[in-house]
Amino acid sequence: MAFERYAVDEAWLLANKGFCIADAQAIAGTISELQNLKIVDTLSSLKTGASHSSSLLSGFTTTAAALSEATSAAEKILLLAGGAA
């Protein structure tokens, strides 16, 4: 859906931001996959007796390092472009 919606902006994105719609979709997919894994891990740790101060918040956060480890070279271009903007 994003590609169809933003297809007319493809050239502008490449020229001004350094990434294309497919790159943005890939990074969004990676973030979604990471969050799915993290929430399952967080729920598991809460069930196995994590401290009372534990919460679900850690299941909904990530770091640039974790995202970088999970991304392809094309996605890293997008991350760098976003960081430079």
Secondary structure by P-SEA (a helix, b strand, c coil): ccccccccaaaaaaacccccaaaaaaaaaaaaaaaaaaaaaaaaaaaacccccccccccccccaaaaaaaccaaaaaaaaaaaac
